[in-house]
């Protein structure tokens, strides 16, 4: 839905000099932008589903989003005392091309929000490690290469 709105809005803009400056600003109304942003999921995302599918096919069983643990890890292996977080590159500021994107519109808000996410991630990891949990972070961009991802997950879960 949001992609359709954005593509329609981009077609409406012309390539003249004044329109080029306009195209850099947000092409959606605040209501449309709010609707698009509220539709972004925090659970059951495509990268998370890829990881869950791989882990399940390896024969491991897990719990999802255990709220009793700091940060509510995406996958929890209680018997192994291991957790996996699946982070979106943009939202958690990964050092890849997707994570380095900085929005031009309302930049102050986005910098503060993404920095809070990083701070919260660090605090959750420190608390988990203090409670003797092993932590693996899988980035959204890493889910594109399933063979390498499967190897890293298997190494993490098999290690003691």
N, C-alpha and C positions, 0 to 999 in steps of 0.2 A: 504494500500500500504506500509506504513512505517513498520507496524508489519511484513509483509511478508519479507521485506528486512532484518529486524533485526533477524527474526527467521532463515532465510537462513544463515546469517552471523554467528549466534551462532552455527549452526550445523557444520559449517566448522571448528571451533576451536576444538582442541584436549584437553584432560584433563591433559596433562603433565604439569610439573611445569612451564616451560617457557610460555606455552599457558595460564596458569591461570593468570599470570601477564598481558598478552595481553588482556584477556577477561575483565579485570577490566577497560581497556581503552575503548574508543569509538569504536564500531564495524562497524560503518558506515563511509564512506568517508565524508569530509566536504560538498560536493555537496549533497549527500544523506541526511545528517543531516539537511542541510538548507531547502531542499524540505520538509522533515518531519515537521520541526518546522513551516514553512510557511503555512502548511496545517491545523494547529491548529486554530480553530475559536475563536473569542471573543464574538460573538453574536450567538443566536439560538443554544446554546450548549444543550446537553441532560439534565443536571441539570436545566438549565433555562426553557426548554420546560416542564419538570415535574412540576416546580413551576407555570408556566403560565397555564398549564392544570388544576391544582388544584384550582387556584384562579378563573379561568373562571367558573369551575364547581360549585363554591360557589356563583356565581352570580355577582361577582365583575367585572367591566370593567376598563381597564387601558390603558395607553399609554406606548410605548416601547422606551427606550433609548433617553429620552428627552435631547438633547444637550444643551438646555438653562440652565439646572440645573448642578451644580457642580458634576463631576464624571459620568455624563450621566447614571443615575440609570436604571437598567434593567426594572423595572416596576414602573410606576408613577401613583398615584391616586390623581389627582389634587384636586378634591372636598374634599378629606379627609386630604390633605396636608401630605401624607405619600408616602414613596418610599421603594422599596425592591431592594437590590443588591444580586445577586447570584454569589458567589465567588468560584473559583476553589481552592481546598485545597493546591495544590502544588504552584500555581502562587501567592497566597496571604498569604502563610505561616501559615496556620491554625495549631492549636496545636493538630493535630491528626496524625496518622501514615503516611498518605499521604502528609501532610504538612511538616512533619519533615524530609522528604527525602532530602538529599543534593547531587547533582550531583558531581561525582568525576572528570569528565573531564571538564576543563574550569571553575573550581569552583569559581574563583574570579568574573568572568562575572555573574554567576548565583546568587551569594550572592548579588552583587550590583543591579542586575535587580529586584530580589524579594524584596529587601529592598526599592527600589524606588516604587514598587507597593504598599507596606505597607504604605509608607509615603504619597503617592498620595491618598490612601484610607482614611487615617486619616484627611488629609486636606479637602477632599470632604465632609466627615461626619461633620466636624466642621463647614464648610460653610453652609451646609444644615440645621443643627441644629440652627445656628445663624439666618437663615431665617425662623425659626419655622416649619421646616419639620421634621416629625418623620421618623427614619431610622431603617430598619430591614435588617440584613445581614443573608443570608442563605448560609451555607457552602455546598459544593458538597457532602460531606459525610452524611449530614443530609437529603439529598433527597432520600436516600435508604429506610428510614422508613417513608412511606407516611402518615401513620396515625398520628404519632407524628408531622410531618411537617404540616399537615392540621390543627391540633389543634393550633400550634404556629402561623400560618398565620392568622387563624380566630381570635385568641386573639389579635393579633397586629392590624388587620384591624377594629375589633369591638370596640376596646378601644378608648376613646376620649382623 
